[in-house]
Amino acid sequence: MSLLKRIAYYLGGFAIGLIILFFFLDKKETTFDYGFDARVLKNIRIKKRQFSEKVIGAMKANNIDTADISDILVKGDVDFSKSNTTLDSCKTYFIEGVVTEKKIGMVIENCDSIAKINTLVILK
């Protein structure tokens, strides 16, 4: 068999394999969270969230609901320079995101089984 035919068979099988994988992985809700931001946000998203009274008041005053907070935890950015990741028990993260044309910053205390949202501020 010539080299050209071998390459053609290989590329044909490779293309069929890619199409099959595309259909299998399309049905699964798989995520590839390999970046630092993505891993932290996913870790916070899967935990039960607890809001402080101060945060609840700020949410009511600025017409922000828990769906907006969930959206920030999907599309937001973690500012590691404003975060404290050296703690042993509960690390604190500063997360920024945009909701309804408002830039929001949150300080979240990420513990083992719960994520406590301690501060919510509207940034300029």
N, CA, C and O atoms as a Tinker XYZ file with bonds, in Angstrom:
   496  protein
     1  N      0.857000   -1.166000    0.000000    73     2
     2  CA     0.000000    0.000000    0.000000    64     1     3
     3  C      0.908000    1.235000    0.000000    63     2     4     5
     4  O      1.901000    1.282000    0.725000    81     3
     5  N      0.570000    2.202000   -0.792000    73     3     6
     6  CA     1.419000    3.385000   -0.906000    64     5     7
     7  C      1.205000    4.312000    0.289000    63     6     8     9
     8  O      0.207000    4.218000    1.004000    81     7
     9  N      2.152000    5.191000    0.481000    73     7    10
    10  CA     2.108000    6.139000    1.600000    64     9    11
    11  C      0.897000    7.050000    1.504000    63    10    12    13
    12  O      0.294000    7.374000    2.527000    81    11
    13  N      0.535000    7.461000    0.334000    73    11    14
    14  CA    -0.610000    8.354000    0.137000    64    13    15
    15  C     -1.915000    7.681000    0.570000    63    14    16    17
    16  O     -2.766000    8.325000    1.185000    81    15
    17  N     -2.080000    6.395000    0.254000    73    15    18
    18  CA    -3.280000    5.670000    0.672000    64    17    19
    19  C     -3.315000    5.493000    2.195000    63    18    20    21
    20  O     -4.377000    5.595000    2.809000    81    19
    21  N     -2.168000    5.231000    2.791000    73    19    22
    22  CA    -2.101000    5.094000    4.262000    64    21    23
    23  C     -2.523000    6.382000    4.946000    63    22    24    25
    24  O     -3.293000    6.362000    5.906000    81    23
    25  N     -2.016000    7.498000    4.449000    73    23    26
    26  CA    -2.378000    8.800000    5.030000    64    25    27
    27  C     -3.868000    9.064000    4.846000    63    26    28    29
    28  O     -4.516000    9.589000    5.751000    81    27
    29  N     -4.417000    8.708000    3.694000    73    27    30
    30  CA    -5.845000    8.909000    3.433000    64    29    31
    31  C     -6.690000    8.064000    4.390000    63    30    32    33
    32  O     -7.661000    8.566000    4.956000    81    31
    33  N     -6.337000    6.796000    4.580000    73    31    34
    34  CA    -7.064000    5.950000    5.529000    64    33    35
    35  C     -6.966000    6.486000    6.959000    63    34    36    37
    36  O     -7.955000    6.499000    7.692000    81    35
    37  N     -5.791000    6.918000    7.342000    73    35    38
    38  CA    -5.597000    7.458000    8.685000    64    37    39
    39  C     -6.461000    8.694000    8.894000    63    38    40    41
    40  O     -7.163000    8.795000    9.900000    81    39
    41  N     -6.418000    9.630000    7.958000    73    39    42
    42  CA    -7.205000   10.858000    8.112000    64    41    43
    43  C     -8.703000   10.573000    8.072000    63    42    44    45
    44  O     -9.469000   11.232000    8.774000    81    43
    45  N     -9.130000    9.616000    7.273000    73    43    46
    46  CA   -10.545000    9.236000    7.240000    64    45    47
    47  C    -11.002000    8.664000    8.569000    63    46    48    49
    48  O    -12.058000    9.043000    9.075000    81    47
    49  N    -10.230000    7.765000    9.136000    73    47    50
    50  CA   -10.578000    7.188000   10.445000    64    49    51
    51  C    -10.520000    8.216000   11.560000    63    50    52    53
    52  O    -11.346000    8.208000   12.472000    81    51
    53  N     -9.546000    9.090000   11.478000    73    51    54
    54  CA    -9.418000   10.150000   12.482000    64    53    55
    55  C    -10.630000   11.080000   12.437000    63    54    56    57
    56  O    -11.149000   11.475000   13.481000    81    55
    57  N    -11.082000   11.430000   11.229000    73    55    58
    58  CA   -12.248000   12.307000   11.074000    64    57    59
    59  C    -13.506000   11.636000   11.614000    63    58    60    61
    60  O    -14.312000   12.277000   12.288000    81    59
    61  N    -13.678000   10.341000   11.317000    73    59    62
    62  CA   -14.846000    9.620000   11.835000    64    61    63
    63  C    -14.803000    9.569000   13.362000    63    62    64    65
    64  O    -15.835000    9.732000   14.012000    81    63
    65  N    -13.636000    9.347000   13.934000    73    63    66
    66  CA   -13.492000    9.325000   15.389000    64    65    67
    67  C    -13.815000   10.666000   16.015000    63    66    68    69
    68  O    -14.458000   10.717000   17.063000    81    67
    69  N    -13.385000   11.742000   15.399000    73    67    70
    70  CA   -13.703000   13.077000   15.918000    64    69    71
    71  C    -15.203000   13.351000   15.893000    63    70    72    73
    72  O    -15.745000   13.934000   16.832000    81    71
    73  N    -15.866000   12.937000   14.834000    73    71    74
    74  CA   -17.316000   13.148000   14.736000    64    73    75
    75  C    -18.041000   12.356000   15.823000    63    74    76    77
    76  O    -18.951000   12.877000   16.467000    81    75
    77  N    -17.642000   11.105000   16.027000    73    75    78
    78  CA   -18.264000   10.292000   17.078000    64    77    79
    79  C    -18.034000   10.910000   18.447000    63    78    80    81
    80  O    -18.968000   10.999000   19.243000    81    79
    81  N    -16.807000   11.340000   18.740000    73    79    82
    82  CA   -16.528000   11.984000   20.026000    64    81    83
    83  C    -17.326000   13.263000   20.195000    63    82    84    85
    84  O    -17.798000   13.553000   21.295000    81    83
    85  N    -17.484000   14.026000   19.136000    73    83    86
    86  CA   -18.252000   15.260000   19.210000    64    85    87
    87  C    -19.681000   14.981000   19.654000    63    86    88    89
    88  O    -20.218000   15.704000   20.494000    81    87
    89  N    -20.305000   13.942000   19.101000    73    87    90
    90  CA   -21.678000   13.626000   19.467000    64    89    91
    91  C    -21.769000   13.064000   20.882000    63    90    92    93
    92  O    -22.738000   13.358000   21.582000    81    91
    93  N    -20.811000   12.276000   21.326000    73    91    94
    94  CA   -20.839000   11.749000   22.686000    64    93    95
    95  C    -20.614000   12.848000   23.714000    63    94    96    97
    96  O    -21.331000   12.928000   24.712000    81    95
    97  N    -19.622000   13.692000   23.472000    73    95    98
    98  CA   -19.312000   14.746000   24.440000    64    97    99
    99  C    -20.327000   15.879000   24.403000    63    98   100   101
   100  O    -20.448000   16.628000   25.373000    81    99
   101  N    -21.050000   16.016000   23.316000    73    99   102
   102  CA   -22.060000   17.056000   23.225000    64   101   103
   103  C    -23.229000   16.757000   24.163000    63   102   104   105
   104  O    -23.836000   17.677000   24.710000    81   103
   105  N    -23.545000   15.478000   24.350000    73   103   106
   106  CA   -24.661000   15.099000   25.209000    64   105   107
   107  C    -24.299000   15.193000   26.685000    63   106   108   109
   108  O    -25.172000   15.410000   27.525000    81   107
   109  N    -23.045000   15.036000   27.001000    73   107   110
   110  CA   -22.598000   15.177000   28.385000    64   109   111
   111  C    -22.360000   16.648000   28.686000    63   110   112   113
   112  O    -21.999000   17.419000   27.797000    81   111
   113  N    -22.558000   17.023000   29.900000    73   111   114
   114  CA   -22.258000   18.396000   30.286000    64   113   115
   115  C    -20.880000   18.426000   30.937000    63   114   116   117
   116  O    -20.744000   18.685000   32.133000    81   115
   117  N    -19.881000   18.160000   30.139000    73   115   118
   118  CA   -18.520000   18.146000   30.640000    64   117   119
   119  C    -17.931000   19.548000   30.568000    63   118   120   121
   120  O    -18.209000   20.312000   29.644000    81   119
   121  N    -17.121000   19.863000   31.551000    73   119   122
   122  CA   -16.420000   21.140000   31.554000    64   121   123
   123  C    -14.942000   20.863000   31.723000    63   122   124   125
   124  O    -14.548000   19.880000   32.351000    81   123
   125  N    -14.152000   21.713000   31.174000    73   123   126
   126  CA   -12.716000   21.579000   31.266000    64   125   127
   127  C    -12.177000   22.771000   32.040000    63   126   128   129
   128  O    -11.758000   23.765000   31.447000    81   127
   129  N    -12.186000   22.672000   33.349000    73   127   130
   130  CA   -11.798000   23.767000   34.227000    64   129   131
   131  C    -10.348000   23.577000   34.651000    63   130   132   133
   132  O    -10.068000   23.047000   35.726000    81   131
   133  N     -9.438000   24.014000   33.800000    73   131   134
   134  CA    -8.030000   23.825000   34.082000    64   133   135
   135  C     -7.342000   25.092000   34.551000    63   134   136   137
   136  O     -6.264000   25.008000   35.141000    81   135
   137  N     -7.917000   26.261000   34.316000    73   135   138
   138  CA    -7.303000   27.509000   34.758000    64   137   139
   139  C     -7.553000   27.737000   36.237000    63   138   140   141
   140  O     -8.447000   27.127000   36.824000    81   139
   141  N     -6.765000   28.614000   36.837000    73   139   142
   142  CA    -6.933000   28.896000   38.266000    64   141   143
   143  C     -8.307000   29.494000   38.549000    63   142   144   145
   144  O     -8.989000   29.068000   39.481000    81   143
   145  N     -8.718000   30.484000   37.745000    73   143   146
   146  CA   -10.026000   31.107000   37.940000    64   145   147
   147  C    -11.140000   30.077000   37.841000    63   146   148   149
   148  O    -12.027000   30.031000   38.693000    81   147
   149  N    -11.095000   29.261000   36.811000    73   147   150
   150  CA   -12.165000   28.298000   36.558000    64   149   151
   151  C    -12.280000   27.278000   37.689000    63   150   152   153
   152  O    -13.387000   26.910000   38.084000    81   151
   153  N    -11.153000   26.824000   38.206000    73   151   154
   154  CA   -11.198000   25.841000   39.302000    64   153   155
   155  C    -11.790000   26.441000   40.569000    63   154   156   157
   156  O    -12.583000   25.795000   41.255000    81   155
   157  N    -11.405000   27.680000   40.882000    73   155   158
   158  CA   -11.928000   28.328000   42.091000    64   157   159
   159  C    -13.421000   28.583000   41.946000    63   158   160   161
   160  O    -14.191000   28.301000   42.864000    81   159
   161  N    -13.835000   29.117000   40.797000    73   159   162
   162  CA   -15.251000   29.409000   40.598000    64   161   163
   163  C    -16.096000   28.140000   40.615000    63   162   164   165
   164  O    -17.195000   28.144000   41.168000    81   163
   165  N    -15.612000   27.071000   40.030000    73   163   166
   166  CA   -16.361000   25.813000   40.039000    64   165   167
   167  C    -16.467000   25.262000   41.458000    63   166   168   169
   168  O    -17.516000   24.753000   41.853000    81   167
   169  N    -15.382000   25.363000   42.225000    73   167   170
   170  CA   -15.385000   24.892000   43.601000    64   169   171
   171  C    -16.416000   25.657000   44.425000    63   170   172   173
   172  O    -17.102000   25.068000   45.260000    81   171
   173  N    -16.529000   26.944000   44.200000    73   171   174
   174  CA   -17.514000   27.749000   44.934000    64   173   175
   175  C    -18.924000   27.431000   44.447000    63   174   176   177
   176  O    -19.850000   27.353000   45.255000    81   175
   177  N    -19.100000   27.249000   43.148000    73   175   178
   178  CA   -20.432000   26.993000   42.576000    64   177   179
   179  C    -21.058000   25.713000   43.104000    63   178   180   181
   180  O    -22.273000   25.660000   43.293000    81   179
   181  N    -20.254000   24.675000   43.347000    73   179   182
   182  CA   -20.835000   23.389000   43.728000    64   181   183
   183  C    -21.185000   23.317000   45.214000    63   182   184   185
   184  O    -21.808000   22.353000   45.658000    81   183
   185  N    -20.795000   24.316000   45.970000    73   183   186
   186  CA   -21.074000   24.304000   47.415000    64   185   187
   187  C    -22.331000   25.093000   47.725000    63   186   188   189
   188  O    -22.781000   25.926000   46.938000    81   187
   189  N    -22.883000   24.807000   48.893000    73   187   190
   190  CA   -24.016000   25.572000   49.383000    64   189   191
   191  C    -23.536000   26.989000   49.688000    63   190   192   193
   192  O    -22.465000   27.171000   50.266000    81   191
   193  N    -24.324000   27.991000   49.302000    73   191   194
   194  CA   -23.944000   29.387000   49.527000    64   193   195
   195  C    -24.709000   29.980000   50.694000    63   194   196   197
   196  O    -25.902000   29.734000   50.872000    81   195
   197  N    -24.004000   30.757000   51.474000    73   195   198
   198  CA   -24.601000   31.442000   52.617000    64   197   199
   199  C    -24.308000   32.932000   52.464000    63   198   200   201
   200  O    -23.156000   33.328000   52.287000    81   199
   201  N    -25.358000   33.759000   52.533000    73   199   202
   202  CA   -25.224000   35.200000   52.369000    64   201   203
   203  C    -25.286000   35.880000   53.722000    63   202   204   205
   204  O    -26.124000   35.532000   54.554000    81   203
   205  N    -24.404000   36.852000   53.951000    73   203   206
   206  CA   -24.459000   37.622000   55.193000    64   205   207
   207  C    -25.601000   38.635000   55.097000    63   206   208   209
   208  O    -26.086000   38.926000   54.003000    81   207
   209  N    -26.023000   39.164000   56.227000    73   207   210
   210  CA   -27.107000   40.158000   56.260000    64   209   211
   211  C    -26.713000   41.406000   55.472000    63   210   212   213
   212  O    -27.548000   42.008000   54.796000    81   211
   213  N    -25.457000   41.786000   55.560000    73   211   214
   214  CA   -24.952000   42.952000   54.829000    64   213   215
   215  C    -25.081000   42.741000   53.322000    63   214   216   217
   216  O    -25.453000   43.662000   52.596000    81   215
   217  N    -24.779000   41.543000   52.856000    73   215   218
   218  CA   -24.876000   41.223000   51.430000    64   217   219
   219  C    -26.336000   41.203000   50.991000    63   218   220   221
   220  O    -26.660000   41.695000   49.910000    81   219
   221  N    -27.205000   40.651000   51.797000    73   219   222
   222  CA   -28.630000   40.610000   51.450000    64   221   223
   223  C    -29.178000   42.030000   51.316000    63   222   224   225
   224  O    -29.955000   42.312000   50.404000    81   223
   225  N    -28.777000   42.920000   52.220000    73   223   226
   226  CA   -29.197000   44.317000   52.128000    64   225   227
   227  C    -28.661000   44.991000   50.873000    63   226   228   229
   228  O    -29.384000   45.743000   50.219000    81   227
   229  N    -27.411000   44.734000   50.532000    73   227   230
   230  CA   -26.828000   45.320000   49.322000    64   229   231
   231  C    -27.502000   44.768000   48.068000    63   230   232   233
   232  O    -27.677000   45.489000   47.086000    81   231
   233  N    -27.879000   43.497000   48.100000    73   231   234
   234  CA   -28.561000   42.901000   46.957000    64   233   235
   235  C    -29.935000   43.533000   46.752000    63   234   236   237
   236  O    -30.326000   43.821000   45.620000    81   235
   237  N    -30.662000   43.747000   47.838000    73   235   238
   238  CA   -31.985000   44.374000   47.731000    64   237   239
   239  C    -31.868000   45.820000   47.264000    63   238   240   241
   240  O    -32.678000   46.278000   46.459000    81   239
   241  N    -30.871000   46.536000   47.761000    73   239   242
   242  CA   -30.711000   47.946000   47.401000    64   241   243
   243  C    -30.324000   48.131000   45.932000    63   242   244   245
   244  O    -30.664000   49.149000   45.329000    81   243
   245  N    -29.627000   47.171000   45.360000    73   243   246
   246  CA   -29.152000   47.285000   43.977000    64   245   247
   247  C    -29.896000   46.386000   42.997000    63   246   248   249
   248  O    -29.447000   46.210000   41.865000    81   247
   249  N    -31.018000   45.818000   43.411000    73   247   250
   250  CA   -31.832000   44.935000   42.565000    64   249   251
   251  C    -31.008000   43.793000   41.972000    63   250   252   253
   252  O    -31.027000   43.558000   40.764000    81   251
   253  N    -30.298000   43.100000   42.830000    73   251   254
   254  CA   -29.495000   41.940000   42.435000    64   253   255
   255  C    -30.099000   40.728000   43.122000    63   254   256   257
   256  O    -30.416000   40.772000   44.310000    81   255
   257  N    -30.257000   39.645000   42.369000    73   255   258
   258  CA   -30.783000   38.430000   42.988000    64   257   259
   259  C    -29.755000   37.309000   42.932000    63   258   260   261
   260  O    -28.650000   37.488000   42.418000    81   259
   261  N    -30.128000   36.164000   43.462000    73   259   262
   262  CA   -29.177000   35.060000   43.550000    64   261   263
   263  C    -28.824000   34.500000   42.171000    63   262   264   265
   264  O    -27.757000   33.911000   42.002000    81   263
   265  N    -29.701000   34.675000   41.190000    73   263   266
   266  CA   -29.369000   34.243000   39.825000    64   265   267
   267  C    -28.223000   35.087000   39.265000    63   266   268   269
   268  O    -27.370000   34.580000   38.535000    81   267
   269  N    -28.207000   36.375000   39.609000    73   267   270
   270  CA   -27.103000   37.239000   39.180000    64   269   271
   271  C    -25.794000   36.808000   39.840000    63   270   272   273
   272  O    -24.739000   36.827000   39.206000    81   271
   273  N    -25.864000   36.426000   41.099000    73   271   274
   274  CA   -24.672000   35.944000   41.803000    64   273   275
   275  C    -24.177000   34.651000   41.146000    63   274   276   277
   276  O    -22.975000   34.466000   40.959000    81   275
   277  N    -25.099000   33.770000   40.802000    73   275   278
   278  CA   -24.717000   32.526000   40.125000    64   277   279
   279  C    -24.082000   32.814000   38.775000    63   278   280   281
   280  O    -23.143000   32.126000   38.372000    81   279
   281  N    -24.584000   33.822000   38.073000    73   279   282
   282  CA   -24.014000   34.198000   36.776000    64   281   283
   283  C    -22.584000   34.724000   36.940000    63   282   284   285
   284  O    -21.715000   34.439000   36.116000    81   283
   285  N    -22.350000   35.489000   38.004000    73   283   286
   286  CA   -20.997000   35.982000   38.273000    64   285   287
   287  C    -20.063000   34.817000   38.586000    63   286   288   289
   288  O    -18.894000   34.832000   38.200000    81   287
   289  N    -20.579000   33.810000   39.287000    73   287   290
   290  CA   -19.750000   32.650000   39.619000    64   289   291
   291  C    -19.465000   31.770000   38.407000    63   290   292   293
   292  O    -18.632000   30.867000   38.487000    81   291
   293  N    -20.139000   32.014000   37.288000    73   291   294
   294  CA   -19.846000   31.305000   36.045000    64   293   295
   295  C    -18.915000   32.134000   35.166000    63   294   296   297
   296  O    -17.945000   31.611000   34.617000    81   295
   297  N    -19.210000   33.420000   35.034000    73   295   298
   298  CA   -18.494000   34.270000   34.079000    64   297   299
   299  C    -17.514000   35.235000   34.728000    63   298   300   301
   300  O    -16.830000   35.975000   34.020000    81   299
   301  N    -17.425000   35.250000   36.055000    73   299   302
   302  CA   -16.603000   36.232000   36.753000    64   301   303
   303  C    -15.118000   35.934000   36.715000    63   302   304   305
   304  O    -14.676000   34.907000   36.198000    81   303
   305  N    -14.368000   36.858000   37.275000    73   303   306
   306  CA   -12.914000   36.729000   37.367000    64   305   307
   307  C    -12.497000   36.792000   38.831000    63   306   308   309
   308  O    -13.038000   37.581000   39.606000    81   307
   309  N    -11.542000   35.966000   39.198000    73   307   310
   310  CA   -10.999000   35.967000   40.551000    64   309   311
   311  C     -9.764000   36.860000   40.551000    63   310   312   313
   312  O     -8.845000   36.668000   39.754000    81   311
   313  N     -9.752000   37.840000   41.453000    73   311   314
   314  CA    -8.591000   38.721000   41.600000    64   313   315
   315  C     -7.745000   38.157000   42.746000    63   314   316   317
   316  O     -8.034000   38.387000   43.920000    81   315
   317  N     -6.705000   37.420000   42.383000    73   315   318
   318  CA    -5.892000   36.747000   43.390000    64   317   319
   319  C     -5.050000   37.731000   44.198000    63   318   320   321
   320  O     -4.617000   37.400000   45.302000    81   319
   321  N     -4.807000   38.930000   43.673000    73   319   322
   322  CA    -4.037000   39.913000   44.436000    64   321   323
   323  C     -4.849000   40.470000   45.598000    63   322   324   325
   324  O     -4.276000   40.939000   46.582000    81   323
   325  N     -6.173000   40.426000   45.500000    73   323   326
   326  CA    -7.042000   40.892000   46.585000    64   325   327
   327  C     -7.575000   39.728000   47.415000    63   326   328   329
   328  O     -8.350000   39.940000   48.348000    81   327
   329  N     -7.178000   38.523000   47.093000    73   327   330
   330  CA    -7.647000   37.328000   47.792000    64   329   331
   331  C     -6.608000   36.878000   48.809000    63   330   332   333
   332  O     -5.431000   37.224000   48.716000    81   331
   333  N     -7.069000   36.100000   49.778000    73   331   334
   334  CA    -6.172000   35.534000   50.789000    64   333   335
   335  C     -6.256000   34.012000   50.679000    63   334   336   337
   336  O     -7.164000   33.385000   51.225000    81   335
   337  N     -5.302000   33.439000   49.970000    73   335   338
   338  CA    -5.325000   31.996000   49.731000    64   337   339
   339  C     -4.361000   31.236000   50.632000    63   338   340   341
   340  O     -4.178000   30.030000   50.466000    81   339
   341  N     -3.747000   31.928000   51.582000    73   339   342
   342  CA    -2.778000   31.271000   52.452000    64   341   343
   343  C     -3.393000   30.718000   53.726000    63   342   344   345
   344  O     -2.701000   30.076000   54.516000    81   343
   345  N     -4.676000   30.957000   53.936000    73   343   346
   346  CA    -5.327000   30.474000   55.148000    64   345   347
   347  C     -5.498000   28.960000   55.098000    63   346   348   349
   348  O     -5.611000   28.379000   54.018000    81   347
   349  N     -5.515000   28.325000   56.261000    73   347   350
   350  CA    -5.673000   26.879000   56.318000    64   349   351
   351  C     -7.136000   26.454000   56.250000    63   350   352   353
   352  O     -7.472000   25.490000   55.561000    81   351
   353  N     -8.008000   27.168000   56.961000    73   351   354
   354  CA    -9.391000   26.710000   57.055000    64   353   355
   355  C    -10.243000   27.196000   55.886000    63   354   356   357
   356  O    -10.650000   26.394000   55.045000    81   355
   357  N    -10.510000   28.466000   55.822000    73   355   358
   358  CA   -11.390000   29.021000   54.798000    64   357   359
   359  C    -10.648000   30.107000   54.029000    63   358   360   361
   360  O    -10.338000   31.163000   54.580000    81   359
   361  N    -10.368000   29.847000   52.773000    73   359   362
   362  CA    -9.675000   30.832000   51.944000    64   361   363
   363  C    -10.679000   31.868000   51.461000    63   362   364   365
   364  O    -11.834000   31.540000   51.191000    81   363
   365  N    -10.241000   33.119000   51.352000    73   363   366
   366  CA   -11.125000   34.171000   50.883000    64   365   367
   367  C    -10.703000   34.597000   49.488000    63   366   368   369
   368  O     -9.515000   34.736000   49.196000    81   367
   369  N    -11.698000   34.802000   48.627000    73   367   370
   370  CA   -11.462000   35.179000   47.243000    64   369   371
   371  C    -12.256000   36.433000   46.918000    63   370   372   373
   372  O    -13.396000   36.589000   47.353000    81   371
   373  N    -11.642000   37.324000   46.148000    73   371   374
   374  CA   -12.329000   38.506000   45.642000    64   373   375
   375  C    -12.702000   38.219000   44.192000    63   374   376   377
   376  O    -11.837000   37.996000   43.345000    81   375
   377  N    -13.997000   38.229000   43.925000    73   375   378
   378  CA   -14.504000   37.876000   42.598000    64   377   379
   379  C    -15.232000   39.079000   42.016000    63   378   380   381
   380  O    -16.071000   39.697000   42.672000    81   379
   381  N    -14.893000   39.397000   40.769000    73   379   382
   382  CA   -15.522000   40.511000   40.059000    64   381   383
   383  C    -16.336000   39.978000   38.898000    63   382   384   385
   384  O    -15.979000   38.979000   38.274000    81   383
   385  N    -17.443000   40.664000   38.615000    73   383   386
   386  CA   -18.272000   40.289000   37.481000    64   385   387
   387  C    -19.201000   41.415000   37.117000    63   386   388   389
   388  O    -19.346000   42.377000   37.870000    81   387
   389  N    -19.835000   41.303000   35.965000    73   387   390
   390  CA   -20.751000   42.333000   35.478000    64   389   391
   391  C    -22.143000   41.743000   35.387000    63   390   392   393
   392  O    -22.353000   40.681000   34.801000    81   391
   393  N    -23.110000   42.468000   35.993000    73   391   394
   394  CA   -24.511000   42.075000   35.940000    64   393   395
   395  C    -25.322000   43.330000   35.659000    63   394   396   397
   396  O    -25.185000   44.335000   36.357000    81   395
   397  N    -26.155000   43.271000   34.650000    73   395   398
   398  CA   -27.015000   44.386000   34.242000    64   397   399
   399  C    -26.254000   45.718000   34.252000    63   398   400   401
   400  O    -26.685000   46.701000   34.854000    81   399
   401  N    -25.122000   45.710000   33.573000    73   399   402
   402  CA   -24.267000   46.884000   33.394000    64   401   403
   403  C    -23.716000   47.447000   34.706000    63   402   404   405
   404  O    -23.311000   48.608000   34.765000    81   403
   405  N    -23.703000   46.629000   35.744000    73   403   406
   406  CA   -23.094000   46.994000   37.022000    64   405   407
   407  C    -21.905000   46.073000   37.257000    63   406   408   409
   408  O    -22.029000   44.852000   37.152000    81   407
   409  N    -20.760000   46.655000   37.575000    73   407   410
   410  CA   -19.594000   45.844000   37.907000    64   409   411
   411  C    -19.650000   45.566000   39.399000    63   410   412   413
   412  O    -19.674000   46.485000   40.217000    81   411
   413  N    -19.669000   44.306000   39.735000    73   411   414
   414  CA   -19.860000   43.880000   41.119000    64   413   415
   415  C    -18.609000   43.170000   41.605000    63   414   416   417
   416  O    -17.999000   42.391000   40.873000    81   415
   417  N    -18.232000   43.447000   42.850000    73   415   418
   418  CA   -17.143000   42.750000   43.506000    64   417   419
   419  C    -17.663000   42.050000   44.747000    63   418   420   421
   420  O    -18.456000   42.613000   45.502000    81   419
   421  N    -17.216000   40.824000   44.955000    73   419   422
   422  CA   -17.663000   40.049000   46.115000    64   421   423
   423  C    -16.465000   39.447000   46.820000    63   422   424   425
   424  O    -15.489000   39.048000   46.185000    81   423
   425  N    -16.547000   39.387000   48.129000    73   423   426
   426  CA   -15.561000   38.659000   48.914000    64   425   427
   427  C    -16.252000   37.396000   49.406000    63   426   428   429
   428  O    -17.246000   37.455000   50.130000    81   427
   429  N    -15.709000   36.255000   49.001000    73   427   430
   430  CA   -16.318000   34.974000   49.332000    64   429   431
   431  C    -15.334000   34.160000   50.153000    63   430   432   433
   432  O    -14.170000   34.005000   49.782000    81   431
   433  N    -15.814000   33.647000   51.266000    73   431   434
   434  CA   -15.031000   32.785000   52.140000    64   433   435
   435  C    -15.345000   31.340000   51.753000    63   434   436   437
   436  O    -16.459000   30.864000   51.976000    81   435
   437  N    -14.380000   30.655000   51.184000    73   435   438
   438  CA   -14.573000   29.314000   50.642000    64   437   439
   439  C    -14.109000   28.277000   51.660000    63   438   440   441
   440  O    -12.913000   28.013000   51.790000    81   439
   441  N    -15.065000   27.693000   52.381000    73   439   442
   442  CA   -14.753000   26.673000   53.386000    64   441   443
   443  C    -14.944000   25.285000   52.778000    63   442   444   445
   444  O    -15.198000   25.154000   51.581000    81   443
   445  N    -14.818000   24.249000   53.612000    73   443   446
   446  CA   -14.897000   22.876000   53.119000    64   445   447
   447  C    -16.251000   22.535000   52.517000    63   446   448   449
   448  O    -16.310000   21.948000   51.436000    81   447
   449  N    -17.339000   22.891000   53.193000    73   447   450
   450  CA   -18.651000   22.471000   52.718000    64   449   451
   451  C    -19.582000   23.632000   52.390000    63   450   452   453
   452  O    -20.703000   23.408000   51.933000    81   451
   453  N    -19.139000   24.869000   52.613000    73   451   454
   454  CA   -20.004000   26.022000   52.399000    64   453   455
   455  C    -19.189000   27.197000   51.862000    63   454   456   457
   456  O    -18.004000   27.343000   52.164000    81   455
   457  N    -19.841000   28.019000   51.071000    73   455   458
   458  CA   -19.222000   29.247000   50.564000    64   457   459
   459  C    -19.999000   30.422000   51.149000    63   458   460   461
   460  O    -21.190000   30.582000   50.879000    81   459
   461  N    -19.327000   31.236000   51.942000    73   459   462
   462  CA   -19.967000   32.369000   52.616000    64   461   463
   463  C    -19.655000   33.648000   51.851000    63   462   464   465
   464  O    -18.494000   34.030000   51.710000    81   463
   465  N    -20.691000   34.298000   51.364000    73   463   466
   466  CA   -20.526000   35.567000   50.668000    64   465   467
   467  C    -20.629000   36.653000   51.725000    63   466   468   469
   468  O    -21.711000   36.939000   52.236000    81   467
   469  N    -19.483000   37.259000   52.048000    73   467   470
   470  CA   -19.409000   38.204000   53.150000    64   469   471
   471  C    -19.581000   39.656000   52.730000    63   470   472   473
   472  O    -20.119000   40.457000   53.494000    81   471
   473  N    -19.135000   40.010000   51.532000    73   471   474
   474  CA   -19.160000   41.396000   51.094000    64   473   475
   475  C    -19.596000   41.449000   49.644000    63   474   476   477
   476  O    -19.197000   40.612000   48.834000    81   475
   477  N    -20.425000   42.446000   49.318000    73   475   478
   478  CA   -20.822000   42.703000   47.946000    64   477   479
   479  C    -20.788000   44.205000   47.729000    63   478   480   481
   480  O    -21.475000   44.954000   48.423000    81   479
   481  N    -19.990000   44.644000   46.766000    73   479   482
   482  CA   -19.875000   46.068000   46.491000    64   481   483
   483  C    -20.056000   46.317000   45.001000    63   482   484   485
   484  O    -19.734000   45.471000   44.166000    81   483
   485  N    -20.581000   47.501000   44.686000    73   483   486
   486  CA   -20.708000   47.928000   43.302000    64   485   487
   487  C    -19.438000   48.715000   42.978000    63   486   488   489
   488  O    -19.128000   49.711000   43.630000    81   487
   489  N    -18.719000   48.255000   41.971000    73   487   490
   490  CA   -17.457000   48.893000   41.571000    64   489   491
   491  C    -17.739000   49.897000   40.458000    63   490   492   493
   492  O    -18.723000   49.760000   39.731000    81   491
   493  N    -16.901000   50.878000   40.326000    73   491   494
   494  CA   -17.055000   51.885000   39.256000    64   493   495
   495  C    -16.488000   51.387000   37.973000    63   494   496
   496  O    -16.526000   52.093000   36.965000    81   495
